[in-house]
Amino acid sequence: MCAPHAGRRALRLVLLAGVVAGVAVALERAGLPSPHLFAGLLVGLAHALLARDELRTPAWLGTAAQAVIGVVMGVLVQPDTLATLAGYWLPITLITLATLLLTVLAGLLLARFAPVDRTTATFGMIAGGAAGIVAVSDELGADGRLVAVLQYLRVLLIVVLMPLAVVVLFDGSGEQGTLAAGGSAPWPLATLVVVAVAAVGALLGRLAHLPAPSLLGPLVVTAVLAAFDVPLLEGVPGPITAAAFAVVGAQVGLRFTPGTLRTLRRVLPAGLALIVGLIVGSGGLGVLLSELTGLSPLDGYLATTPGGIFVVLAVATGSGADGTVVLAVQVLRMLVMLLAGPPLARLLRNR
């Protein structure tokens, strides 16, 4: 790549990042979940549709974003979460596996009734770790653009419907509490720790031949450190998390074309119907979980809600639900979905 062209590309990326930051602030003030990811997706989409030439983010930037997201998800594995899982391990495991089967069935039905391949359809329906699924979908043979639309359509519906369901069906407040965004360590030290864990995790993931090593390597390493309550790794600084989500969103958005949108028009009707069915089916699994464990129906519903983990936990803190149980089930499902994704993709391709 010649120097003038490289300079123009770098300038365009800097301008794009500035627009994404501005849109993210507006979305955050509007109360939208994952505002930086949505901002990257919307701005990248607008650029792809309106600009005369293509723009791509550097490959290393996408790899770094995946590694940071892996650390963000791994931090959720805390000792209290593991203790809760141990107390209800059998019913929680059964419900988690049932959710996986439900999402796979929804994906296969989508591939049957819409013009989309089975791998993409299944990844679009997988309920848990939406940012991670979107980040690695292309690497595993799925169309990341369609996966992103289906994943975040589900998250959007959940965010809209969940407070209403909590108030109407479970007599809760439906309010969102606050979640801590990072630990007590000074941000320069926390940043260095995150960078080190992400780099080491990605390297170990490659050496261990993990699928999607840039995401799963840091996730596994962070989960082990968090499980042992390592004090230096209490949370990921907000700006790093926001940047990683924005990069993933922009990568997906920049690859949209008018042809992709024509395909989406054919996929969305069946996709929307199956997403609604998935939400209802997961609610039924929540009722079953409450019957098997003695938890309240509200705890079961929030624990099995298929996506939007941070919003779910915020609602749990404001509605009187058992946040530890909700977190335990949500984290286990997220880990199972992310770890099951790569072998599931190979199985679908082989068949």
Secondary structure, DSSP 8 states (H G I E B T S, - for coil): --HHHHHHHHHHHHHHHHHHHHHHHHHHHTT-SSHHHHHHHHHHHHHHHH-SS-----HHHHHHHHHHHHHHHHTT--HHHHHHHHHTHHHHHHHHHHHHHHHHHHHHHHHHHSSS-HHHHHHHH--S-HHHHHHHTTTTTS-HHHHHHHHHHHHHHHHHHHHHHHHHHH-----------S-SS-HHHHHHHHHHHHHHHHHHHHHTT-SSHHHHHHHHHHHHHHHTT-TT-S---HHHHHHHHHHHHHHHHTT--HHHHHHHHHHHHHHHHHHHHHHHHHHHHHHHHHHHH---HHHHHHHH-SS-HHHHHHHHHHHT--HHHHHHHHHHHHHHHHHHHHHHHHHHHH-
